[in-house]
């Protein structure tokens, strides 16, 4: 309903603000254009998925078709396209920042980022198979989708807490002295 759409839009705007904050923060981890773009992609995907209503599928809500044969209209198609963007963006962000953490020898955060990307993608594949009515997975498709999203939000939370607690690198004012 409208409340869930509003939550998606607000969360997406907050994620866009987070991406801008990461972009403006100097440091070996945060100095990554692709990482920032992926974080922004997550935010844009959330905003778009919230603005456009998707078609009911997978037997939920009760009475809806098991599988989607065609879109009901442009809003449903746009919802899925924006959802695709966010489902692509978060594992990319995890892997980009995993590489950045590895570059500063922060193995726990690097490994955690890789594990998050793998868990997210595995849960998303299971959810997709369930939504396509693979018999063993159809009843649990929504659960797998929520597991993927929970992994993503947990990683974003831990990443933001790390940035909040990490000392900010000193900024160089050498160009100003010339």
WOUR-V582491 format. One record per pair of residues at least 24 apart in sequence whose C-alpha atoms are under 10 Angstrom apart, sorted by the first residue. I is the first residue (numbers start at 0). J is the second residue. If there is no record, write none. Layout:
{{I J} {I J}}
This chain:
{{0 49} {0 52} {1 49} {1 50} {1 52} {2 49} {3 48} {3 49} {3 50} {3 52} {4 45} {4 46} {4 47} {4 48} {4 49} {4 50} {4 51} {4 52} {5 46} {5 48} {5 49} {5 50} {6 45} {6 46} {6 49} {7 42} {7 43} {7 44} {7 45} {7 46} {7 47} {7 48} {7 49} {7 50} {8 42} {8 43} {8 44} {8 45} {8 46} {8 47} {8 48} {8 49} {8 50} {9 42} {9 45} {9 46} {9 49} {10 41} {10 42} {10 43} {10 45} {10 46} {10 49} {11 38} {11 39} {11 40} {11 41} {11 42} {11 43} {11 44} {11 45} {11 46} {11 47} {11 48} {11 49} {11 85} {12 39} {12 41} {12 42} {12 43} {12 45} {12 46} {13 39} {13 42} {13 46} {14 38} {14 39} {14 40} {14 41} {14 42} {14 43} {14 45} {14 46} {14 155} {15 39} {15 40} {15 41} {15 42} {15 43} {15 45} {15 46} {16 42} {17 42} {17 155} {17 159} {18 42} {20 162} {21 159} {21 162} {24 162} {24 167} {24 168} {24 170} {25 167} {25 168} {25 169} {25 170} {26 99} {26 162} {26 166} {26 167} {26 168} {26 169} {26 170} {27 96} {27 99} {27 100} {27 102} {27 103} {27 168} {28 95} {28 96} {28 97} {28 98} {28 99} {28 100} {28 101} {28 102} {28 103} {28 105} {28 162} {29 96} {29 99} {29 100} {29 162} {30 96} {30 99} {31 92} {31 95} {31 96} {31 99} {32 95} {33 88} {33 91} {33 92} {33 95} {33 96} {34 88} {34 89} {34 91} {34 92} {34 93} {34 94} {34 95} {34 96} {34 97} {34 99} {35 92} {35 95} {35 96} {36 88} {36 91} {36 92} {37 84} {37 85} {37 87} {37 88} {37 89} {37 90} {37 91} {37 92} {37 93} {37 95} {38 85} {38 88} {38 89} {38 90} {38 91} {38 92} {38 93} {38 155} {39 85} {39 88} {39 89} {39 92} {40 81} {40 84} {40 85} {40 86} {40 87} {40 88} {40 89} {40 91} {40 92} {41 81} {41 82} {41 83} {41 84} {41 85} {41 86} {41 87} {41 88} {41 89} {41 90} {41 91} {41 92} {41 151} {42 81} {42 84} {42 85} {42 88} {42 89} {43 81} {43 82} {43 84} {43 85} {43 88} {44 78} {44 79} {44 80} {44 81} {44 82} {44 83} {44 84} {44 85} {44 86} {44 87} {44 88} {45 78} {45 81} {45 82} {45 84} {45 85} {45 86} {46 78} {46 81} {46 82} {46 85} {47 74} {47 77} {47 78} {47 79} {47 80} {47 81} {47 82} {47 84} {47 85} {48 74} {48 75} {48 76} {48 77} {48 78} {48 79} {48 80} {48 81} {48 82} {48 83} {48 84} {48 85} {49 78} {49 81} {49 82} {50 74} {50 77} {50 78} {50 81} {51 75} {51 76} {51 77} {51 78} {51 79} {51 80} {51 81} {52 76} {52 77} {52 78} {52 79} {53 77} {53 78} {53 79} {53 82} {54 78} {54 79} {56 130} {56 131} {56 132} {57 129} {57 130} {57 131} {57 132} {57 137} {57 138} {57 139} {57 140} {57 141} {58 130} {58 132} {58 137} {58 138} {59 141} {65 129} {65 130} {65 131} {65 132} {65 137} {66 129} {66 130} {66 131} {66 132} {67 130} {67 131} {86 119} {86 120} {86 123} {86 147} {86 148} {86 151} {87 120} {89 115} {89 116} {89 119} {89 120} {89 148} {89 150} {89 151} {89 152} {89 154} {89 155} {90 114} {90 115} {90 116} {90 117} {90 118} {90 119} {90 120} {90 151} {91 116} {92 116} {92 151} {92 154} {92 155} {93 117} {93 119} {93 151} {93 154} {93 155} {93 158} {96 158} {108 154} {108 157} {108 158} {108 161} {111 154} {111 157} {112 151} {112 154} {112 155} {112 157} {112 158} {114 150} {114 154} {115 147} {115 149} {115 150} {115 151} {115 152} {115 153} {115 154} {116 147} {116 150} {116 151} {116 154} {117 147} {117 150} {118 146} {118 147} {118 148} {118 150} {118 151} {119 143} {119 144} {119 145} {119 146} {119 147} {119 148} {119 149} {119 150} {119 151} {120 144} {120 147} {120 150} {121 146} {121 147} {122 146} {122 147} {122 148} {122 150} {123 147} {123 148}}
